[in-house]
Amino acid sequence: MKYLYLVDYWVPFPTSEYGGLLTLIAKDDNECHDILLEWRPECEDKYDNLIMEKVTNAPVFALAGEEESGIVETFTT
């Protein structure tokens, strides 16, 4: 079973002026975290400790069909 995650962008102000939202599909929190670590720019690696907190606090929705894991949509500032 896969889930749709709506994860708040973890980079704080002022680096990210308005934050953002990342929408992705994953089988669990750990896979979601790994996908986000791969996606994030290398220059933001100092915020890696904040990613799992955002994942565990994200709204999560079960998907009816089998979907491929990965990023669906991103909006960041």
Legacy VTK file of the C-alpha trace (Angstrom):
# vtk DataFile Version 3.0
C-alpha trace
ASCII
DATASET POLYDATA
POINTS 77 float
0.000 0.000 0.000
1.195 3.502 -0.842
0.343 6.835 0.725
0.158 10.448 -0.401
2.186 12.742 1.877
1.774 16.531 2.090
5.041 17.648 3.673
5.750 21.215 4.795
9.059 22.525 3.491
11.601 22.326 6.308
13.956 25.179 5.401
13.264 28.056 7.817
12.900 31.793 7.180
14.816 33.771 5.875
16.424 31.127 3.639
12.938 30.082 2.577
10.847 33.224 2.722
7.391 31.626 2.662
8.121 27.918 3.120
6.424 25.524 0.786
4.682 22.204 0.329
5.952 18.947 -1.145
3.507 16.304 -2.333
4.849 12.802 -2.737
3.940 9.124 -2.762
5.695 6.655 -0.472
5.033 3.326 1.258
5.981 4.665 4.719
7.652 7.511 6.614
11.139 6.112 6.030
10.722 5.920 2.264
9.224 9.416 2.272
12.250 10.698 4.203
14.667 8.996 1.784
12.905 10.482 -1.251
13.126 13.963 0.255
16.821 13.536 1.083
17.468 12.647 -2.557
15.380 15.575 -3.809
16.716 18.370 -1.643
19.561 20.504 -2.989
22.956 19.663 -1.517
23.312 23.208 -0.175
20.364 22.531 2.166
21.946 19.511 3.873
22.319 21.487 7.118
18.527 21.175 7.541
18.408 17.370 7.138
17.617 16.934 10.838
14.287 18.747 10.295
12.999 16.544 7.465
11.797 13.536 9.500
9.899 15.803 11.894
8.042 17.314 8.935
7.350 13.839 7.511
5.897 12.485 10.772
3.705 15.585 11.154
2.488 15.553 7.536
-1.087 14.751 6.550
-1.068 11.271 4.976
-3.731 9.750 2.726
-4.020 6.096 1.681
-4.077 5.518 -2.063
-6.521 3.058 -3.607
-4.242 1.862 -6.406
-0.591 0.992 -6.695
1.352 4.107 -7.572
5.063 4.602 -8.093
6.891 6.220 -5.178
8.278 9.686 -5.782
7.673 13.407 -5.849
4.339 14.424 -7.352
4.532 18.230 -6.985
6.683 20.786 -5.196
6.224 24.419 -4.259
9.029 26.097 -2.345
10.232 29.659 -1.913
LINES 1 78
77 0 1 2 3 4 5 6 7 8 9 10 11 12 13 14 15 16 17 18 19 20 21 22 23 24 25 26 27 28 29 30 31 32 33 34 35 36 37 38 39 40 41 42 43 44 45 46 47 48 49 50 51 52 53 54 55 56 57 58 59 60 61 62 63 64 65 66 67 68 69 70 71 72 73 74 75 76
